[in-house]
Amino acid sequence: MTGVAPAVLALLVAAGAVLLLGAGWAAGRWHARRGERAAGMDLGTPVERATFHTLHTASLAAPPLRAGLTEDAARKAARRLRSLLGTEALCLTDRESVLAWDGPGADHHQRRAMARVAVMLASGRSQSVRTECQRPDCPLKWAVVAPLTGEDGVLGALVAYGSRESAVLVRAATEVARWVSVQLELSELDRSRTRLMEAEIKALRAQISPHFIFNSLAAIASFVRTDPERARELLLEFADFTRYSFRRHGDFTTLADELRSVQQYLALAGARFGDRLKVTLQVAPEVLPVALPFLCLQPLVENAVKHGLEDSTEECRITITARDAGAEAVITVEDNGVGMDPALLRRILAGEHGGSSGIGLPNVDERIRQVYGDAYGPVMETGVGAGMKVTLHIPKYRAGVHSSPP
């Protein structure tokens, strides 16, 4: 996580710089083509209108590119990029073929585009070449071939076509290609983030598997002869719990589904520890649909059970609350267990202490910060002999956070 945030910041800064460099070129082309002004309306100075148009067009081109350099993304972005540059035609390619073409001349220029891209791939630098087109009615006389780069090197090319040789077009096409490259690198970071979250969830599942499943099955087995009906109910709870915990789709879920899994976990823990486990659940109905990272509550409850029952001989009281706080849902998990030294907790969260505490707390802490930012990291209050209270502030709405169907 510490390596991803600086990288994203650097890329965003680079994106802003590229947009500013391209704004001057876009302004001139836009004024040449769109000099009209709505009657009676104050649309700002020419520079302000040009800047707005440039930024608006770039904002429309960015979302498709965040999906990566695919044929569909290139097709959706090509028209916006051509408008951004104001060129007669534009195409996007990967290293093997033309992915999208916008503008005239595709019938006879598209076949030659990859030959020019191959020359650019060999040097890795932008190329300005004469198209050698023999058709007198074709406006595509010059082409600028600029590389699109990513973590693995040159991924493809942006080819901008004009009616004449222009140093301004070379510079503008190169800068726009750099901006496109930034979007492609951000898409790679998005995919890396997704892979990281999947790996962290797999790590949680690996912890659940040996530690909890065997104890649950042993507790169920103890009721098979003495109380068959309870054994049957617990077995169904166990089946639902494992089905939810080991599902293979979706990084996010709803608070309602997460709490249902927690209740199943506590029912199985109650079968093992009996009357020593006391649970209080207080949930505001309006926060049940809130989306949050998958398996972020169960590790907190498991930690409460461990320090309240496994590490103690006293009665364990666990309180789980979820309340509405305007734009956020505030969730707390509190126990009266043995607690721990705050300094030890800091080492556990930093990954400097494995021990018997498992990976649950650091895993939840890292995923929450990864999704919502450091300002939303879990607040953990504890002390030796003082139990533990963990508080999560979950935004009700956050871009990219959508629960998957169960």
HELIX and SHEET records of a PDB file:
HELIX    1   1 VAL A    4  ARG A   33  1                                  30    
HELIX    2   2 PRO A   46  LEU A   65  1                                  20    
HELIX    3   3 GLU A   71  LEU A   85  1                                  15    
HELIX    4   4 ALA A  106  SER A  123  1                                  18    
HELIX    5   5 ALA A  167  PHE A  223  1                                  57    
HELIX    6   6 PRO A  228  SER A  245  1                                  18    
HELIX    7   7 LEU A  255  PHE A  273  1                                  19    
HELIX    8   8 GLY A  274  ARG A  276  5                                   3    
HELIX    9   9 PRO A  285  VAL A  287  5                                   3    
HELIX   10  10 GLN A  298  VAL A  305  1                                   8    
HELIX   11  11 LYS A  306  GLU A  310  3                                   5    
HELIX   12  12 PRO A  342  LEU A  349  1                                   8    
HELIX   13  13 GLY A  355  SER A  357  5                                   3    
HELIX   14  14 GLY A  360  TYR A  372  1                                  13    
HELIX   15  15 ASP A  374  TYR A  376  5                                   3    
SHEET    1   A 5 VAL A  98  ASP A 102  0                                        
SHEET    2   A 5 ALA A  89  ASP A  94 -1                                        
SHEET    3   A 5 GLY A 153  GLY A 162 -1                                        
SHEET    4   A 5 TRP A 142  GLY A 150 -1                                        
SHEET    5   A 5 GLN A 127  ARG A 130 -1                                        
SHEET    1   B 2 PHE A 252  THR A 254  0                                        
SHEET    2   B 2 ALA A 291  PRO A 293 -1                                        
SHEET    1   C 5 LEU A 277  VAL A 283  0                                        
SHEET    2   C 5 CYS A 316  ALA A 325  1                                        
SHEET    3   C 5 GLU A 328  ASP A 335 -1                                        
SHEET    4   C 5 MET A 388  PRO A 395 -1                                        
SHEET    5   C 5 VAL A 379  THR A 382 -1                                        
END                                                                             
